[in-house]
Amino acid sequence: MKFILAIYLFVSLFQPAAFAQVKLPDLGNPSDAVMSEDDEARYRKEIRQQMYAYQMIMTDPVVASYIYHLGYRLAAHSDKPTQSFDFFVVPVDVINASAYPGGLIVVFTGLFLETETESELAGVLAHEIAHVSQRHISRMIAKQQKATIPIMLGMLAAAAAASAGSSGDAPIAIASSMSALQQQLAINFTRYHEYEADRVGINTLYKANLNPEGMAGFFAKLMTKNRVDPRYKLPEYLRTHPLSVNRVTEAKNRSKNFTAKAYEESSMYDFVKERIRVLTASEFDGLSAYYANNSRAENNSAAFLYGRALYQYHSNEFKQSLATLEDIETDAETRVLVKILKAYNLSRIDSEQGNKYIEQLLTQYPENSLVLEETAQILMQSDELKGLDQAISNIRKLSYKQPDNPHYQDMLAIAYYNAMKPVAAGQAMAKRAHLLGQNYQAVRILKNLRKNEDLDYYQASKIDAQVVEYEPLITDEERRRERSPNRPGR
């Protein structure tokens, strides 16, 4: 599945037809000095919904869980610890990150792979968190609403247009176009805002027991390398986050003013980095040669070997992957990743042996979200009803933990369908549509289900309750769009 993000050929896409499928939030009076918190929350919710709808988010549970926990570790020590956030990783090989009003923060996989330590990655996140907590972006949008909304939301129009089909170069072109437009937006950020985000972010790093030099070190490295995509001549991060020697020097000096202490970096960082390397393999050249290099294993043995084993699994080398896993030394934090990958391999070699191992994992980690989701992914492919029922049970647990996450409704719909439960699958699809703000579509799915004459009383009542909940939420705009003869798919 190809993931599309950002703005592709902005000038050609910025047409009413391109925006027909994109909801633009009403941000209130553009004369306001700062967006209200309600506007910020609404903006974040609608952008989040559409990122899920256009499959822009990396929903891999290991990656998603890691960025969520690192993000909230920092947010808890920020100037605004009560602020809620969404932290997403987007699978595009571009060195960039961005923040949006209300606490939506996006990190591109290219940037993740460019970092060398968790503190460097955390430095970028802390800087973006500071932009949110100091409400820099909200002030900019409130003051220049007319010019800013198309730029900030143009990526969604691009995704709508590109969903019909795009070339293999689309992700790079899209991300590069977004970088150019973000650079234009950056003109509206004052030098003070950038220095303030550095200062506040460095304090956040230190309070979260991460190395405060991580931010300055990463910025300095980017300035030195000044990476440019040779096809588009755009220095990605540097264009959207302008740096200067003075700014980097000040950040370095500020970092050295803290009292020295032991910093706590997660061992999970290196494992997640290798996982991203493998899962975005189409964006990288020479991955086979990379993992064949034994000298790398000596420098970073555990995480590197995990990456090699994961690569072997995706290359259908299941026995070789199991053998590689045996050589990995893990700690309490990363051990579960190795066990999950072992379950994947065993299930491909011998389904019965794999199922027994999955039972052991679920007994050992009954509430672990990674284990629940990953074992569900394996069991969803099962030909046995017992395995499918266990997958459904796992996903239902996850959906109770995160009731607003449409990804789990996707999984539920597939699991129910595989288990020959089409009504339950349809209800999950309807709930997913509701969570994406597509209530007209949700009600349409439910009313079609209701026509089934074989529904029992419980099924019919549940469907009726969903219709009663969702129908009042349908907007006039959505109704017009869905009834239009020019709607995609007609």
C-alpha positions in Angstrom: 0.0 0.0 0.0 1.4 3.4 -1.0 1.1 6.2 1.5 0.6 9.7 0.1 1.1 12.9 2.1 1.4 16.6 1.6 1.0 18.8 -1.4 1.4 17.6 -5.0 1.5 20.2 -7.8 -0.2 22.7 -5.5 -1.1 25.2 -8.2 -2.9 22.6 -10.4 -4.6 21.0 -7.4 -5.8 24.3 -5.8 -9.1 24.2 -7.6 -12.7 23.9 -6.2 -13.0 20.4 -7.6 -9.9 19.2 -5.8 -11.2 20.5 -2.5 -14.6 19.0 -3.0 -13.8 16.0 -0.8 -12.0 18.0 1.9 -13.7 19.6 4.8 -12.2 22.9 5.7 -12.7 23.7 9.4 -14.3 27.1 10.1 -11.6 28.8 12.2 -13.7 31.7 13.3 -13.0 35.4 13.0 -9.6 35.9 11.2 -9.1 39.1 13.2 -8.7 37.1 16.4 -5.2 37.3 17.8 -5.1 33.6 18.6 -7.4 30.7 17.6 -9.6 29.6 20.4 -8.9 26.3 22.1 -12.1 24.9 20.7 -11.1 25.9 17.2 -7.7 24.3 17.7 -9.3 21.0 18.9 -11.7 21.0 16.0 -8.9 21.7 13.5 -6.8 18.8 15.0 -9.7 16.4 14.9 -10.6 17.1 11.3 -7.0 16.9 10.1 -6.6 13.6 12.1 -9.7 12.2 10.6 -8.6 12.9 7.0 -5.1 11.6 7.6 -6.6 8.3 8.6 -9.1 8.4 5.7 -6.3 8.9 3.2 -4.1 6.3 4.9 -1.3 8.8 5.5 -0.5 7.5 9.0 1.9 4.6 9.8 -0.4 2.4 11.8 2.2 -0.3 12.5 1.7 -0.9 16.2 5.3 -0.9 17.3 6.1 2.4 15.5 2.8 4.0 16.6 3.2 2.9 20.2 6.8 4.1 20.4 6.2 7.6 19.0 3.1 8.0 21.2 5.0 7.1 24.4 8.0 9.2 23.5 5.8 12.1 22.6 3.8 12.0 25.8 6.9 11.5 27.9 8.0 14.9 26.5 4.5 16.5 26.7 4.2 15.6 30.3 7.3 17.8 31.0 6.3 20.6 28.7 5.0 24.1 29.6 1.5 22.8 29.1 1.3 19.2 30.5 -2.5 19.1 30.3 -2.4 19.6 26.5 -3.6 16.5 24.5 -1.6 15.5 21.5 -1.6 13.2 18.5 1.9 12.0 17.5 2.0 10.3 14.0 4.8 8.9 11.9 4.3 9.3 8.1 6.1 6.8 5.9 7.8 9.2 3.4 11.6 9.3 3.0 11.8 13.0 3.7 13.7 14.7 6.5 10.9 16.7 8.0 8.5 17.1 10.9 5.6 19.5 11.5 3.2 20.6 14.1 -0.4 21.8 13.7 -2.8 23.6 16.1 -4.4 21.6 18.8 -1.5 19.3 19.3 -1.1 17.3 16.0 2.5 16.5 15.4 3.8 14.6 12.4 7.3 13.0 11.9 8.4 11.7 8.6 10.3 8.4 8.5 13.2 10.1 6.7 13.8 12.3 9.7 13.5 9.4 12.1 16.2 7.4 10.2 18.4 10.5 10.1 18.6 10.7 13.9 21.3 8.7 15.7 20.0 8.8 19.2 16.7 9.0 20.9 17.6 12.4 22.3 18.0 13.7 18.8 14.6 12.5 17.8 13.2 13.8 21.1 14.8 17.1 20.4 12.8 17.5 17.2 9.6 16.5 19.0 10.3 18.8 21.9 10.7 21.7 19.5 7.4 21.0 17.8 5.7 20.5 21.1 6.9 23.9 22.1 5.4 25.5 19.0 2.1 24.0 20.1 2.3 24.9 23.8 3.4 28.5 23.0 0.6 28.6 20.4 2.8 30.0 17.6 1.0 28.2 14.8 -2.4 29.3 16.2 -1.3 32.9 16.2 0.0 32.7 12.7 -3.2 31.1 11.3 -5.5 33.5 13.2 -3.7 36.5 11.7 -3.4 35.2 8.2 -6.3 32.8 7.9 -7.1 33.2 4.3 -3.6 32.6 3.1 -2.8 29.8 5.5 -5.8 27.5 5.3 -5.2 26.4 1.7 -1.5 25.7 2.5 -2.1 23.8 5.7 -5.0 21.7 4.2 -3.8 21.5 0.6 -2.2 18.2 1.4 -5.6 16.7 1.9 -6.9 17.9 -1.5 -3.7 16.4 -2.9 -4.4 13.1 -1.3 -8.0 13.1 -2.6 -6.7 13.8 -6.2 -3.8 11.4 -5.9 -5.9 8.6 -4.6 -7.2 7.9 -8.1 -3.6 7.0 -9.1 -0.1 8.3 -8.9 3.4 7.5 -10.1 6.1 6.0 -7.9 7.7 9.4 -7.6 4.6 11.0 -6.1 5.6 10.7 -2.4 8.9 12.6 -3.0 7.2 15.2 -5.2 4.4 15.7 -2.8 6.6 16.0 0.2 8.9 18.4 -1.6 6.0 20.6 -2.6 4.9 20.7 1.0 8.4 21.7 2.1 8.4 24.6 -0.3 5.0 25.8 1.0 6.0 25.3 4.6 9.0 27.5 3.9 6.7 30.2 2.8 4.7 29.7 6.0 7.9 29.9 8.0 8.3 33.6 6.9 5.4 34.3 9.2 7.3 32.8 12.1 9.4 35.4 13.8 13.0 34.7 14.8 11.7 35.0 18.4 9.3 32.1 17.9 12.0 29.8 16.7 14.4 30.7 19.5 11.6 30.3 22.0 10.7 26.9 20.6 14.3 25.9 21.0 14.6 27.3 24.5 11.3 25.7 25.7 12.1 22.4 23.9 15.5 22.1 25.5 14.1 22.6 28.9 11.5 19.9 28.1 14.2 17.5 27.1 16.1 18.0 30.3 13.0 17.6 32.6 12.1 14.4 30.7 15.6 13.0 31.5 16.7 13.1 27.9 19.9 14.7 26.8 19.3 18.4 26.2 22.2 18.5 23.7 20.2 16.2 21.4 18.3 19.1 19.8 21.4 21.3 19.1 23.4 18.3 17.9 20.8 17.2 15.4 20.3 20.7 14.1 24.1 21.1 13.7 24.3 17.9 11.8 21.6 19.0 9.4 23.4 22.2 8.8 26.6 20.4 8.1 25.1 17.9 5.8 22.6 20.3 4.2 20.8 17.4 2.6 19.1 18.2 -0.7 16.9 15.9 -2.8 18.8 16.0 -6.1 15.6 16.0 -8.1 14.0 19.0 -6.4 16.9 20.9 -4.9 15.0 21.4 -1.6 16.9 21.1 1.7 13.8 19.6 3.4 14.1 20.3 7.2 16.2 23.4 6.7 13.6 25.0 4.5 10.7 24.4 6.8 12.7 25.1 10.0 15.3 27.8 9.0 18.5 27.5 11.0 21.5 29.7 11.5 24.9 29.3 13.1 23.9 31.7 15.9 20.7 29.7 16.6 22.5 26.4 16.8 25.3 27.9 18.9 22.8 29.4 21.4 21.0 26.0 21.6 24.4 24.3 22.3 25.3 26.8 25.0 21.9 26.6 26.6 22.2 22.8 26.7 25.5 23.0 28.6 24.0 25.2 31.4 22.1 22.3 32.9 23.5 20.3 35.9 24.9 17.0 34.6 22.8 13.9 35.4 22.1 10.4 34.0 19.9 10.6 31.0 17.4 7.8 30.3 17.2 6.7 26.6 14.9 3.9 25.6 16.4 0.7 24.2 13.3 0.6 22.0 14.6 3.5 19.9 17.1 1.4 17.9 14.7 -1.4 17.4 12.0 0.9 16.1 14.5 2.6 13.8 15.4 -0.7 12.2 11.7 -1.7 12.0 11.0 1.5 10.1 14.0 0.8 7.8 12.5 -2.5 6.8 8.8 -1.5 6.6 9.7 1.4 4.3 12.1 -0.7 2.3 10.7 0.4 -1.0 12.1 3.8 -0.2 15.6 2.6 0.4 18.2 1.0 -1.9 20.5 -1.9 -1.0 18.6 -3.2 2.0 19.9 -6.7 1.4 23.5 -5.6 1.4 22.9 -3.4 4.4 21.8 -6.4 6.5 24.5 -8.7 5.1 27.1 -6.4 6.6 28.3 -8.2 9.8 30.4 -5.2 10.9 27.2 -3.3 11.6 26.0 -6.1 13.8 29.1 -5.7 16.0 28.4 -2.0 16.5 24.6 -2.3 17.2 24.1 -6.0 17.5 20.6 -6.4 19.1 18.7 -3.8 17.1 20.6 -4.6 13.9 20.0 -8.3 14.2 16.3 -7.6 14.9 16.2 -5.6 11.7 17.9 -8.4 9.8 15.4 -11.0 11.2 12.5 -8.8 10.2 14.0 -8.3 6.7 14.4 -12.1 6.4 10.8 -12.6 7.5 9.5 -10.2 4.9 11.7 -12.0 2.3 10.0 -15.3 3.3 13.2 -16.7 4.9 11.3 -17.8 8.0 13.8 -20.4 9.3 16.7 -18.0 8.7 14.8 -15.3 10.6 14.2 -17.6 13.5 17.9 -18.5 13.6 18.8 -14.8 13.7 16.4 -14.1 16.5 18.1 -16.7 18.6 21.3 -14.5 18.6 19.6 -11.4 19.9 20.2 -10.2 23.4 17.2 -8.2 24.6 16.1 -6.4 27.8 12.7 -6.3 29.4 11.6 -3.5 27.1 12.6 -5.0 23.7 12.1 -8.7 24.5 8.4 -8.6 23.5 9.4 -7.5 19.9 11.6 -10.5 19.4 8.8 -12.8 20.7 6.2 -11.3 18.4 8.5 -11.7 15.4 9.1 -15.3 16.5 5.3 -15.9 16.5 5.1 -14.6 13.0 7.8 -16.9 11.8 6.4 -20.0 13.6 3.0 -19.3 12.2 4.3 -19.3 8.6 6.4 -22.5 9.2 3.8 -24.5 11.1 0.4 -23.0 12.0 -0.3 -25.4 14.8 3.1 -24.6 16.5 2.5 -20.9 15.8 -0.9 -21.0 17.5 0.5 -22.7 20.6 3.2 -20.0 20.8 0.6 -17.3 20.4 -1.4 -18.8 23.3 1.7 -18.6 25.4 2.3 -15.0 24.5 -1.3 -14.0 25.3 -1.0 -15.7 28.7 2.2 -14.0 29.4 1.1 -10.5 28.1 -2.7 -10.5 28.4 -3.0 -6.7 28.3 0.0 -5.8 26.2 -1.3 -3.8 23.2 1.5 -4.8 20.9 0.9 -8.5 21.6 -2.8 -8.1 21.2 -2.6 -6.4 17.9 0.3 -8.4 16.4 -1.2 -11.8 17.3 -4.6 -10.6 16.0 -2.9 -9.8 12.7 -1.6 -13.4 12.5 -4.8 -15.0 13.6 -6.9 -13.0 11.2 -5.4 -15.1 8.4 -6.5 -18.4 10.2 -8.8 -20.9 8.6 -10.0 -22.0 12.0 -12.9 -20.3 13.8 -11.1 -20.5 17.1 -8.2 -18.4 15.8 -10.6 -15.8 14.2 -12.6 -15.5 17.4 -9.4 -14.9 19.4 -8.4 -12.2 16.8 -11.7 -10.5 17.3 -11.4 -10.7 21.0 -8.0 -9.1 20.9 -9.1 -6.2 18.6 -12.2 -5.6 20.7 -9.9 -5.1 23.7 -7.9 -2.6 21.8 -10.9 -0.8 20.6 -12.1 -0.4 24.2 -8.8 1.1 25.1 -8.8 3.5 22.2 -12.5 3.9 21.1 -11.7 6.8 18.8 -9.1 4.9 16.8 -10.5 4.1 13.3 -7.6 1.7 12.6 -9.1 -0.9 15.0 -12.5 -0.7 13.3 -10.6 -1.5 10.1 -9.2 -4.5 11.7 -12.5 -5.6 13.2 -14.3 -5.3 9.9 -11.7 -7.6 8.3 -11.7 -10.1 11.2 -15.5 -10.3 11.2 -15.6 -10.7 7.5 -13.1 -13.6 7.6 -15.1 -15.2 10.4 -18.2 -15.1 8.1 -20.0 -12.5 10.2 -21.0 -9.9 7.6 -23.4 -7.9 9.8 -20.8 -7.3 12.5 -18.3 -6.5 9.7 -20.7 -3.9 8.3 -21.2 -2.4 11.8 -17.5 -2.0 12.2 -17.2 -0.3 8.8 -20.0 2.1 9.8 -18.3 2.9 13.1 -15.0 3.6 11.2 -16.9 5.9 8.8 -18.3 7.7 11.9 -14.9 8.1 13.5 -13.7 9.6 10.2 -16.5 12.2 10.2 -18.3 10.4 7.4 -21.7 10.0 9.1 -23.7 10.0 5.9 -21.7 7.0 4.7 -22.0 5.3 8.1 -25.8 5.6 8.1 -26.0 4.4 4.5 -24.0 1.3 5.5 -26.3 0.7 8.5 -29.5 1.1 6.6 -28.4 -1.4 4.0 -27.6 -3.8 6.8 -31.0 -3.2 8.3 -32.6 -4.6 5.1 -31.3 -8.0 5.9 -34.3 -10.1 6.8 -32.2 -12.6 8.8 -31.2 -10.1 11.5 -32.1 -11.2 15.1 -33.6 -8.8 17.6 -30.2 -7.9 19.2 -28.6 -7.1 15.8 -31.5 -5.0 14.6 -31.6 -3.0 17.8 -27.9 -2.3 17.8 -28.0 -1.1 14.2 -31.0 1.1 15.0 -29.1 2.6 17.9 -26.1 3.4 15.7 -28.4 5.1 13.1 -30.0 7.2 15.9 -26.5 8.2 17.1 -25.0 9.0 13.7 -27.8 10.5 11.6 -28.1 13.8 13.5 -24.4 14.3 12.9 -24.7 14.4 9.1 -24.0 17.9 7.9 -25.7 19.6 5.0 -22.4 19.8 3.2 -21.8 16.1 3.5 -25.3 15.4 2.4 -24.8 17.5 -0.8 -21.4 16.0 -1.5 -22.6 12.4 -1.1 -25.6 13.0 -3.3 -23.7 14.7 -6.1 -23.5 12.8 -9.4 -19.9 13.8 -9.6 -18.9 12.1 -6.4 -15.9 9.8 -6.9 -17.0 6.2 -7.6 -20.1 7.2 -9.6 
